[in-house]
């Protein structure tokens, strides 16, 4: 049984755990309790954001965990308010977290209507140079957004966090990421509440391996080099999700899951939505 997740190298020189915990919509007290439980189980990656309004609780959990700071990987994000001054945005993240540095900071959404995400990326590069964060990346960026960052700065994000699961496998986006050394991190990895866990194909694979539907879907991410960040505040579910690291699907099972469709499942369009 896996006790700690393996780490995936990032292009900037750090390494990120292969599974993490999401924190939205928990408040500071709830997220502190959840993170401390997750750390006991073996998680070492926690994902928060300015917009989640729980960075203070995450920071408290890190400080109270008894773990060495370098053993915990903290990811956060800043809002469009800071696209013109990303360094100030990161300093705000740091102040709320109460930490000396952040492991990974993401631009939460591109917000192309503002047309400031290139400046935000330039500011993130500076924040990394200053040591405010170890790694930098993006969230919800499309390939055309990413290409613009690369063309403008010569620097590709280390991570792009996107909505990704078998109902929306994002094969084109993932191919672009792979070409440019960008790790794909999956939000909504279980498509919770949209029928993925109940799908007959998922159920059949789960029965074949004597595991849960959630473990099957998370294994689909992990085996393809995607980094899922499922959300739960329940100890049993947290442990179940973490145990997906030990599930091994066949190539045919991975392909069958990738082929799943749900015409009612929709992507958030980052050209039209963002905060």
C-alpha positions as CSV (number, residue, x, y, z in Angstrom):
1,X,0.0,0.0,0.0
2,X,1.4,3.4,-1.0
3,X,2.2,5.6,2.0
4,X,3.3,8.7,0.0
5,X,2.5,9.7,-3.6
6,X,5.4,9.6,-6.0
7,X,6.5,13.0,-7.3
8,X,6.4,14.3,-10.8
9,X,9.3,16.5,-11.9
10,X,8.4,20.0,-13.2
11,X,10.5,21.8,-15.7
12,X,11.6,24.5,-13.2
13,X,13.4,21.9,-11.1
14,X,10.8,21.1,-8.4
15,X,8.7,18.0,-8.1
16,X,4.9,17.8,-7.3
17,X,3.0,14.9,-5.7
18,X,1.0,12.7,-8.1
19,X,-2.3,13.3,-6.3
20,X,-3.6,16.2,-4.2
21,X,-6.6,17.5,-2.4
22,X,-8.9,20.3,-3.5
23,X,-10.2,22.7,-1.0
24,X,-13.2,24.6,-2.5
25,X,-15.7,25.4,-1.0
26,X,-14.4,24.7,2.5
27,X,-14.0,27.6,4.9
28,X,-10.8,28.2,7.0
29,X,-11.8,26.0,9.9
30,X,-13.1,23.2,7.7
31,X,-10.1,23.3,5.4
32,X,-7.7,23.2,8.3
33,X,-9.3,20.0,9.7
34,X,-9.5,18.4,6.2
35,X,-5.8,19.1,5.4
36,X,-4.6,17.7,8.8
37,X,-6.6,14.6,8.1
38,X,-5.3,14.4,4.5
39,X,-1.7,14.8,5.8
40,X,-2.2,11.9,8.2
41,X,-3.4,9.7,5.3
42,X,-0.4,10.6,3.2
43,X,-1.3,13.5,1.0
44,X,1.4,16.1,0.6
45,X,-0.3,18.3,-2.1
46,X,-3.1,20.8,-1.3
47,X,-4.7,23.1,-3.8
48,X,-6.3,26.4,-2.8
49,X,-6.9,29.9,-4.3
50,X,-7.5,33.5,-3.5
51,X,-11.1,33.0,-4.7
52,X,-11.7,30.1,-2.3
53,X,-11.2,32.3,0.7
54,X,-9.6,29.5,2.7
55,X,-5.8,30.2,2.2
56,X,-5.5,31.1,5.9
57,X,-6.8,27.7,7.0
58,X,-4.5,25.9,4.6
59,X,-1.5,27.8,6.0
60,X,-2.5,27.0,9.5
61,X,-2.8,23.3,8.7
62,X,0.7,23.3,7.1
63,X,2.2,25.0,10.1
64,X,0.4,22.7,12.6
65,X,1.0,19.5,10.7
66,X,4.4,18.7,12.2
67,X,5.7,18.1,8.7
68,X,8.8,19.8,7.4
69,X,7.8,22.7,5.2
70,X,9.7,21.2,2.2
71,X,7.6,18.0,2.5
72,X,4.3,19.8,1.8
73,X,3.4,21.2,-1.7
74,X,1.1,24.1,-1.5
75,X,-0.6,25.4,-4.7
76,X,-2.6,28.6,-4.8
77,X,-4.0,31.0,-7.5
78,X,-4.6,34.7,-7.8
79,X,-7.6,36.5,-9.4
80,X,-7.9,38.8,-12.4
81,X,-7.5,41.8,-10.1
82,X,-3.8,41.1,-10.0
83,X,-3.1,40.5,-13.7
84,X,-1.5,43.9,-13.9
85,X,0.7,43.3,-10.9
86,X,1.2,39.6,-10.3
87,X,4.0,40.1,-7.7
88,X,1.5,42.0,-5.5
89,X,-1.0,39.2,-6.1
90,X,1.5,36.6,-5.0
91,X,2.4,38.7,-1.9
92,X,-1.2,38.7,-1.0
93,X,-1.4,34.9,-1.3
94,X,1.6,34.6,0.9
95,X,0.2,37.0,3.5
96,X,-3.1,35.0,3.8
97,X,-1.2,31.7,3.8
98,X,1.3,32.9,6.4
99,X,4.1,31.0,4.7
100,X,7.5,32.1,3.6
101,X,7.1,30.8,0.1
102,X,4.5,29.0,-2.1
103,X,5.4,25.8,-4.0
104,X,3.2,26.7,-7.1
105,X,1.2,29.7,-8.0
106,X,-1.2,29.7,-10.9
107,X,-3.0,32.4,-12.8
108,X,-6.5,31.3,-12.0
109,X,-8.2,32.2,-15.3
110,X,-6.9,34.0,-18.5
111,X,-9.7,36.5,-18.6
112,X,-8.8,37.5,-22.2
113,X,-11.3,40.3,-22.2
114,X,-8.9,42.2,-19.9
115,X,-5.9,41.2,-22.2
116,X,-3.5,41.3,-19.3
117,X,-2.6,37.6,-18.9
118,X,0.7,38.0,-20.6
119,X,1.6,40.8,-18.1
120,X,0.4,38.5,-15.3
121,X,2.7,35.8,-16.6
122,X,5.7,38.1,-16.8
123,X,4.9,39.0,-13.1
124,X,4.8,35.3,-12.1
125,X,8.2,34.8,-13.7
126,X,9.5,37.6,-11.6
127,X,7.9,36.2,-8.5
128,X,9.7,32.9,-9.1
129,X,13.0,34.7,-9.6
130,X,12.4,36.5,-6.3
131,X,11.8,33.2,-4.5
132,X,8.2,34.0,-3.6
133,X,7.2,30.7,-5.3
134,X,9.1,27.7,-6.4
135,X,7.0,26.9,-9.5
136,X,4.6,28.8,-11.7
137,X,1.8,27.9,-14.0
138,X,-1.7,28.6,-15.3
139,X,-5.2,27.4,-14.8
140,X,-8.0,27.1,-17.4
141,X,-5.7,28.3,-20.2
142,X,-6.4,27.1,-23.7
143,X,-3.6,26.2,-26.1
144,X,-3.9,29.6,-27.8
145,X,-3.5,31.4,-24.5
146,X,-0.5,29.2,-23.6
147,X,1.1,29.8,-27.0
148,X,0.9,33.5,-26.5
149,X,2.7,33.3,-23.2
150,X,5.4,31.2,-24.7
151,X,5.8,33.5,-27.7
152,X,6.0,36.6,-25.5
153,X,8.4,35.3,-22.9
154,X,10.0,32.2,-24.1
155,X,8.8,30.5,-20.8
156,X,6.1,27.8,-20.8
157,X,4.0,27.3,-17.7
158,X,5.2,24.3,-15.6
159,X,1.5,23.3,-14.9
160,X,-1.8,24.0,-16.5
161,X,-4.8,23.0,-14.4
162,X,-7.8,22.3,-16.5
163,X,-11.2,20.6,-16.2
164,X,-10.4,17.1,-17.2
165,X,-12.0,13.6,-16.7
166,X,-13.2,10.8,-18.9
167,X,-16.3,12.8,-20.0
168,X,-14.0,15.5,-21.2
169,X,-10.5,14.0,-21.7
170,X,-9.0,17.1,-23.3
171,X,-6.8,15.1,-25.6
172,X,-5.8,18.1,-27.8
173,X,-5.0,20.3,-24.8
174,X,-2.9,17.5,-23.2
175,X,-1.0,17.0,-26.5
176,X,-0.1,20.7,-26.5
177,X,1.0,20.4,-22.9
178,X,3.1,17.4,-23.5
179,X,4.8,19.1,-26.5
180,X,5.8,22.1,-24.3
181,X,6.7,20.3,-21.1
182,X,3.6,21.4,-19.3
183,X,2.1,19.1,-16.7
184,X,-1.7,18.6,-17.0
185,X,-3.4,18.9,-13.6
186,X,-7.1,17.9,-13.5
187,X,-9.8,19.7,-11.7
188,X,-13.3,18.1,-11.5
189,X,-11.4,14.8,-12.0
190,X,-14.4,12.7,-11.0
191,X,-17.0,14.9,-12.7
192,X,-18.9,14.6,-9.4
193,X,-22.7,14.7,-9.7
194,X,-22.7,14.1,-13.4
195,X,-23.1,10.3,-13.6
196,X,-19.5,9.3,-14.2
197,X,-19.2,7.1,-11.1
198,X,-22.4,5.4,-12.0
199,X,-21.6,4.8,-15.7
200,X,-21.8,1.1,-16.5
201,X,-18.3,1.0,-18.0
202,X,-16.8,2.5,-14.8
203,X,-18.8,0.1,-12.7
204,X,-17.6,-2.9,-14.8
205,X,-13.9,-1.9,-14.4
206,X,-14.4,-1.3,-10.7
207,X,-15.9,-4.7,-10.3
208,X,-13.0,-6.3,-12.3
209,X,-10.5,-4.8,-9.9
210,X,-12.6,-5.0,-6.7
211,X,-12.2,-1.2,-6.2
212,X,-14.6,1.8,-6.1
213,X,-15.7,3.8,-9.1
214,X,-13.8,6.8,-7.8
215,X,-10.6,4.8,-7.6
216,X,-11.0,3.7,-11.2
217,X,-11.5,7.2,-12.5
218,X,-8.5,8.6,-10.4
219,X,-6.4,5.7,-11.7
220,X,-7.3,6.7,-15.2
221,X,-5.8,10.1,-14.5
222,X,-2.7,8.9,-12.7
223,X,-1.7,6.2,-15.2
224,X,-1.8,8.8,-18.0
225,X,0.5,11.2,-16.1
226,X,-2.4,13.5,-15.2
227,X,-2.5,15.0,-11.7
228,X,-5.9,14.8,-10.1
229,X,-7.0,17.0,-7.2
230,X,-10.3,15.4,-6.0
231,X,-12.2,17.2,-3.3
232,X,-13.5,15.7,-0.1
233,X,-13.6,16.5,3.6
234,X,-14.6,12.9,4.6
235,X,-11.8,10.8,6.0
236,X,-12.9,7.5,4.4
237,X,-13.3,9.2,1.0
238,X,-9.9,10.9,1.3
239,X,-8.3,7.5,2.1
240,X,-10.2,5.8,-0.7
241,X,-9.1,8.5,-3.2
242,X,-5.5,8.2,-2.1
243,X,-5.5,4.4,-2.5
244,X,-6.2,4.9,-6.2
245,X,-2.4,5.2,-6.5
246,X,-2.3,1.4,-6.1
247,X,-4.9,0.6,-8.8
248,X,-3.5,-0.6,-12.1
249,X,-5.9,-0.5,-15.1
250,X,-5.2,-2.3,-18.4
251,X,-4.6,-0.3,-21.6
252,X,-8.0,-1.4,-22.9
253,X,-9.7,-0.2,-19.8
254,X,-8.0,3.2,-20.1
255,X,-9.1,3.5,-23.7
256,X,-12.7,2.4,-22.8
257,X,-12.9,5.1,-20.1
258,X,-11.5,7.7,-22.5
259,X,-14.2,6.9,-25.0
260,X,-17.0,7.7,-22.5
261,X,-19.4,10.5,-23.5
262,X,-22.0,12.6,-21.7
263,X,-23.6,15.1,-24.1
264,X,-25.0,17.0,-21.0
265,X,-21.5,17.5,-19.5
266,X,-20.2,21.0,-20.2
267,X,-16.8,22.6,-20.1
268,X,-16.3,26.0,-18.5
269,X,-15.3,28.3,-21.3
270,X,-12.3,30.3,-20.2
271,X,-12.8,32.8,-23.0
272,X,-16.1,33.8,-21.5
273,X,-15.8,33.0,-17.7
274,X,-13.2,33.8,-15.1
275,X,-12.5,35.5,-11.9
